Amino acid sequence: MSLVVKEEGPGMNGYQAQENEHLKQQVISYVKSLLAGETLENRPGFGIYEFEVVQLEKALQTSGKQAAASTLQSLITSSDNHPLGKLMSPEHFAKGGESEHTRYKPLSITDMLNLPEQDWLLANFLYEDAISIIYGVPGSAKSFLMVDWACHLALGLPWQGHATKRCRVLYLATEGIRGYRRRLLAWCSNSAIRPELLESRLAFIPHAVPLRQKTEVNELITCFQEYLQNFPDDGTPLIIVLDTLFGCAAGVNINAPDAATALIEAIQHIKEEVQANHILVVHHSGKDKERGMSGNMALKASTELSYHVELDKETKAMTITSDRIKDDEDIVTYLQLEKVIYGDGPRDNSCVILPGEKPAQAQIYTDTQQKMLAILAESPSGLRSTDWQQTAEERYSIAKRTFHDNLRKLKNSNTIENTGTESHPIYKIKTNSDETV
């Protein structure tokens, strides 16, 4: 039997439309019960839907829930206008006729242990099915790093010795697309890779999406879905880079808990609708460095991974520090921002990310240690430990025990050296010491 649904239109008054909608909801509710294995003895009649409902009941009674789900699927695909085809989720068939409430079904220990592991997309940095945030002060080269990651992921190339899984990358560039053009050309020149090799793997969106405006978010989702239809569904992971969160949150007070939560919910909605494996959000640091990223703590609490980027303006040395990696070890990575000239034009240059080294750190001394070193600096040839200790006590009231505790620390830090003997030590400041006094 072919089923035809009477749609609301000019020939239907308000009461008829309401009655038709009520019948639809009754049918949908009862069909969900059948898929869950439940029937009603004294159920109401379903009018034009009665024949199909009886078929489902018979399939359930004779062969069980799986048969009922298969019967419903064949009924839906047999008619383009079947209301169940519009209102029922295809997930009911994939799950063998389970009800919509099975998402809350408790997992047994066996089920939990059989869950697949989250694979790394960028080993030790980004894993699948997650949202991450990378943040730093303006001008800390976050976008250079993101372009570097995006290109490596798009081609499946190892990044700084870390394995990657080849992905498709969609990059929302909210702060000037022409700058990304130069960064991309510099990356390709430095990596000796033709830009066309990235053609089907990496794409840029030169606009910010207002995350608090549902119509704009839905338009973005539609554009993404239409773009992805150009490629085969071969299981290639999809990564979306949102650079930056501020660019997509214009007029939003991100310090407010509700606003911050709404932003993350919008990002999560995009991830689910586009079926992205990972969304990487670029953000700014707050005014107080110790408090981390700007905005309400809900931003960090709602993500699985977060990284802090710092750039030394003079040396161009970069440091990436993880401050949130669920269930994995925190890491620190040292990089170098390097200028690359890729053409003959006056602006044919940009920067790329290269391996770096851990920067040398100046020794920081306590107030007591600084006073002790000031005394020692007055005697370039050195002081006997007894003379040094007595001067420290007389001049700065440094107790003997405190003196010797700090003497030990200064020796361990390689700041001073003994030019005498073990029994009669004479201490002086090492000439190659980088002390800060």
Buried (B, 14 or more C-beta within 10 A) or exposed (E): EEBEBBEEEEEBEEEEBEEBEEBBEBBBEBBBBBBBEEEEEEEEEBEBBEEBBEBBBEBBEEEEBBBBBBBBBEBBEEBEEBBBBEEBEEEBBEBEBBBBEEEEEEEEEEEEEEEEEBEBBBBBBBBBBBBBBBBBBEEBBBBBBBBBBBBBBBBEEEBBEBEBBBBBBBBBBBBEEEBBBBBBBBBBBBBEBEBEEBEEBBBBBEBBBBBBEEEBBEEBBEBBEEBBEEEEEEEBBBBBBBBBBBBBBEEBEBEEEEBBBBBBEBBEBBBEBBEBBBBBBBBBBBEEEEEBBBBBEBBBEBBBBBBBBBBBEEEBBBBBBBBBBEEBEEEEBBBBBBEBEBEEEEEBBBBBBBEBEEEEEEBEBEEBBEBBBEBBEEBEEBBBBEBBBBBBBEEBEBEEEBBEEBBEBBBEBEBBBBEBEEEEBBBBBBEEBEBEB
